[in-house]
Amino acid sequence: MRDFIRRMEEKAIAGVPITAPEGYRLIQAEGPDILDLISSANRVRIHYWGNKINLCSIVNAKSGHCSEDCRFCAQSAYHDTGIPTYSLMDTEGLLGAAAEAGGYKAEAFGVVAAWRGLREGREMEAVLDRIRELAAAGHARVDASLGIIEDPNIALRLKAAGLQYYNHNLETARSFFPSICTTHTYDDRVRTIQHCKAAGIGICSGGIFGMGEGQEQRVELAVALQELDVDVVPLNFLHAIPGTPFENIPPLRPMQILKIIAVFRLMLPAKDIMTAGGREVHLRDLQSWMFHAGASHTLIGNYLTTLGRKPEADLAMIEDLDLSCAPAHAPSVRQDAPVRSPDAVHRADRIQTDLILR
């Protein structure tokens, strides 16, 4: 297995795609072979990304009452999870959250909304207004996760407003998707990505692991992302939320998570591999290993409905590893920043980190 892993490392560095059968073999690594896999993934990361680690943050800009029945999601109207619910945040609250994110060296700030998707109308115009304001403020690159886009003209309007990246996860393999959602299809997600790519918007798309999928289905997802040629690949690990149908699924073990990260680095060698939801809960003392396993990007701050680590702890971890992160687009929030309303403060303080952006 060690010789095979090294051959796959050489292919990845040469820019030669690793095939599905080769990926299936890699994902079977166990025991000491996982350490060989991690070492190879680390060398591939260094080849493409050097010692740079990208950071991004997200905000839960509209929470709860989502019409979709995704079985993992705390924000679905189908599940009683007791999360706070609120309508679309105002511009003031979003600008405050973006400024905080920039202060913690996040180079990207993602606006996430819990709904099926965007259509022309008053809500669409409100979203465009907020994107324009965020782009003009320049605290960080403006990203968003706003659900399914059926009309390609909407993607063009988002681009014109200043949106740079769109997050829309495939979530899992096509063969497993009916097991996690029935209110929309895998092809709805693929078309959304295609519309955004056609509009010139960068694509952030990955999945969630530990929902009951098989090892080969994890590779199946990697192959789909190869074919779509996405830019950023967020890897989430199921944080089972009470009240969801997946609340009793046991968590992945840390070494299994590191193996997944390493396989995705080898199969998508030049892409920006991001660790996101569930990393703190499941990797625990092995969190710093995620970069050695191939991650070049991580989310900083809190998640959509759960807490993350303190940003200062993540920044210290990156520094301790002799890695570096890009400076923020703007300096930290000034002491004389405008006072925000209590409601805006409450919402903005929920700097989110889990993009994944649904």
N, C-alpha and C positions, 0 to 999 in steps of 0.2 A: 504493500500500500504506500509506503514512503516514497518509493521510486515513482509511482503513478502520480502522487500528489506533486512531486517536484516537476514532473513533466507538465502537469496542468498549470503550475506556477509559470513555467517558461512560456507556455502558450499565452497565458494572460498578459505577461509582460510584452510579448511580441504582438499583442493585439489580435490574436487568432481566437475566434469564438470557441468557447467550450460547449460541446453539444449536450443534448439532453441525456443520452446514455452515459456520458462522462460525468455529468452532474449527478445522475442517480448513483454512480459509484462513489463519488465524493461524499454524498450525504449519508452513506452507510458507515463512515469512519466512526470508530469507537475507541475508548481507552487512550493509549499513548498516540494513536494515529490522529486524534483530535489535536494534540499539541503540535504535531507536524503540520497539520492543516492550518492551524493558527499562525505558525511561523511563516508559512508560504504566503498566507493572506497578508501578513504584515509587510513582507517584502514587496508585494504587489501594491499595497497602499502607498508605501514610501516611494515607489517608482513613479506613480501618477500624481501624488499629492504632497510628497515631501513630509515636513513636520507640521503642516497647516491643518488645523481643525476648524471647520465652519460651525457657527452657532446660529440657531434661529429660535424664535419664540412665537407663540400663538395666543390669541385671545378668543374666548368663547363669546362671540359677539351677539349671538341669539341662542338662548338655551331652552332645551326641552320641547315637548309637544311635536316632535318630528313624526311625520306621517309614515315613515318607512319602518319595517319590522326587523331590522338587522338584530340578530339574536345576541350580539355582543354589546350592544350600545345602550348606555344608561339614559340617553336622551330620547329614545323611541317612545311614542305615545302608547305603544303596546305593552310597555313594561312599567311596573310601579316601583321606582327606585328612590323616590323622595328627593330628587335633586332640585335645586333652585331653578325656577323657570322665569324667563323674561323675554321681551321683544327686542328688536334690533337696538344695540347700544347707540347712543348719540355720538356725534363727531368728537365732542370734547373728551368723552371717556376713552374713545379709541386713540386719540392723540396722546393722552396721558399714558396709556398702556404702551404705546409705541416708543415714547420717550424713555420709559423705564427699561424696555427691552434693549434699546440702543445703549443705555447706560451700562448694561451688563454684556456689552460687546456682541449682541445679536446682530448679525448683518442682514437678517431677514425677519420680517414681522408678518405673521399670517392672520387674516381675519376669517374666523370659522363661524358658520351659521348652521344650526340644526333645522333643516327643512329638506324637502325633496330636491329642490333645485330652483333655478332662476327662470323667470318668464318676464316678458315685457309688462310694465305696469308701475305703479307707485313704489312698490318695494324695490324693484330694479333700479329706479331712479335714485332712491335713497342710498342704495349700495354704491352706485356710481359716484354720487356726491362724496361719500366717505372715502372712497379710494382716491379721488382727486385730492382731497384734503391731506390724506396721508402721504401721497406722492409729493405734494408741494412742501410738506414739513421736512421731509428728508431724514427722518430719524433712522430709517432702515429701509431696505428693499421691500416693496409692497407685494405680498403674496396673499392668496385667499383660497379657501375651501368652501364653496357655496353650493355644492351638490351637483345634480345632473344638469347638463346643458343640452337641450334638444335642438335649439335654433343656433346655427353657426354665427348669425349676426350678433348674438349676445356676446360671444367670445370676442368678436371684433370690437364691440363697444367697451368691454372690460379692458382690452389692450389699449384702446384710445384714451381711457381714463387714467392709465398709468400702472395697471396691473402688470407685474413682470413674471410671476410664476403662479400656476394653478395647481393645487393639490387635489387629486382625486384618486384614491387608492383602488386598486383592483380588489383588495382585501384578501383574496385567496385564489387558488387555482379555479379555472373554469369548471373543472369536474366536481369541485366541492362547493361551489358558490350556492347552488340551490339549498344546501344544508344550513346556510347562514342568513339567507334573505329570500323572500318571495314577492315583495312588492315592487321590485324592479329587477332587471336582468344584468348579467355580466356584460352583455353587448351594450346596454345603456351606458355603462361605465367606459367601455372602450370608445364608443362614439364621442363621449364628452372629451376624452383625451385627444381624440383626433381633431375635433373642432378647435380646441385650444392650440394644438400644434399648428394647425392651418392658419390661425390668427397671429402666429409668431410669439405665443406665450410659452415660457419654459414650463416643463412638466415635472411635478413631484408626485410620484406614484409608487406605492409598495404594497404592504399587506400586514396582516396580523397573524401571528403564529401561536399555536397552542389551543386552537379551537376544535381539535379533533381530526384535523387533516393528517394525511399520511406523509411519510418522508418524501415519496416521489411527487406528491402534490406540491410540496414546497419547491422542488426543482421545476415543476410545471409552471409555477408562478414566475420563477426567475427567467424561464424561457420566454414567457409572454412579455415580460418587461424588456428583454433583449429585442424582441420583434417590434415593440412599440418605440424603442429607442428613447426612453425617458431620460431625464436629466438628473433628478435627485430620487433616491430610493429609500423611503422611510421604512424601517423594520420595527414593528410593534409586537409586543408579547402580551398575550391576553392577561389583563388584570380583571379577574372575574368580579363583577359588581353584583351585590345582593339585589334581587328583584329581576335580574335578567335570566333568560333561559340557560345561560352558560355559567350561572353563579357557582355551581358545584364542580366545574371542570378543574382537575388538579393542575397546578402550574408546571411549566417546563423547568427542568433543572438548569442551573447556570451553565454547565459545560455543553448542554444541548443548544442553548441560546448562542453561545460563542461559536459553535459549529455552524449554525445557520448563518451568522454574520460572515464567517469565513467563506462559506460556499458562495454566498451572494457576491462577495468581493471578487472571487475568482471568476465567477460567471459574468459579472458586470464590472470588469476591472477598472475602467476609466470613469465610471459613474461616481457620483457623490453619495456614498452609502451612509445613511443616517440612522442612528439608534433613537428610538422615540418611546412611546408608551410602554410601561411595564419594566423598563430597564432597572430602575431603583429597587422595585419590589422583588424582582426575580434574580438579578445578578448579585445583589447585596455586596459582599466584600470583593467580588470579582468585577465590579463596575469598570475599573480602569483597564481591565483586559479587553474591553470592547474595541478599543482603538488598536491594540495589538492584533485583534482578530480581523481587522480590516475596516472598521468604521472611520470615516473621515469627517463626520458631521454628527452633531447631537442637538437635541432640543434642550433649552435651558429655561427653568422656571416651573410653573405648575402646568397641569394637564387640563383637559376640558372639564372634567368633573371630579378629578382627584388631584391630590397634592404631589408635587415633585420635590426634589432636593432644593436647598437654598442655592441660588446661583453662585454665591461666593465659594461654596464647596466644590462645585463643578469647575470653576475657574482655577481654584487651587489644585485640583486633580490634574488638569491639563498642564499647568505649570510644573508640577512635580514630575510629570512624565517627559519633561523637556520638549513638549509640544507647544505650539503657539496658535492663537486664534486671531482672526482679523479684527482690527479695531472697529468700533461702531462707526456708523455713518455720521454720528453727531456726538458731542460730549455728553457726559452724564447729566441727568436732570438738574437744572440750576436750582439753587436754594430759593431764588426769587421767582420760581415758576408760578403761573397763575393758580390760585386756589380753585379746586374743583368742588362741585357739589357733592354732598355725602353719597348720593346714589352713584354718581360717576366714579367716585373713589372706590366704592365697593366693587363696582364692575371692573374697573381698570386694574385693581389689585389682583385680579384673577389672570395674571399673565400666564398664558397657556403654553404647554410644551408638547403636546402630543400630536402632532399633525397627522394629526392626521386627519387633520383637516378632513372632515367628512363631507 
